[in-house]
Amino acid sequence: MTRKDTFELEQERLMKAAKHAVDQRDIDNDVYNVMTTESGRRFIHRLLSDCGIFRTSFNTNALAMAFNEGQRNIGLMIQTRVLRSCPSFYEQMIKENGGDN
């Protein structure tokens, strides 16, 4: 590999990293905006409940358990985004919806 090739590859890597950072910031802003409204918090709480993050994913049927765990994983990803973007609104959401259920 020539020096120029290495430089170009590094530039591409840096540009991808910068775009990823901007994308993450936009997602965090979107989550924050949803969580600023009572209806948005209610929606997110229902979504997290439907994904099963407030209950176990255990099932004696391995395929059912795998499905449950997949749903739960998506819910945990959403929960992580909310907690990263606006932890105080997460606490408010839990209080407004009667705690974890």
C-alpha positions, 0 to 999 in steps of 0.5 A, a space after each residue: 500500500 502506498 502512503 497516499 492509499 493509507 492517507 485516503 483510507 484514514 480520511 474515509 474512516 474519519 469521515 464515516 466516524 464524523 457522519 456516525 456521530 452526527 447521526 447519533 446526535 440527531 437520534 438523541 435529539 429526536 428521542 429527547 423531543 419525543 420524551 418532552 411530551 406526556 404523550 411521547 413518554 406514554 408511547 415510549 413506555 408502551 413500546 418498552 412494555 411491549 418489548 418486554 424489558 420489564 419482564 423476563 424473556 424466559 420460556 421453556 420453548 427455546 424458539 419462543 424464548 429466542 423471539 422474546 429475547 430479540 424483542 427485549 433486546 430492541 427494547 433495551 436499545 430504546 431504553 439506552 437511547 432514552 437514558 443517554 438522551 434524557 434520563 430525567 424524562 425517563 424517571 418522569 415516564 416511569 412515575 407517570 405510568 405507575 412504575 415498571 410493569 
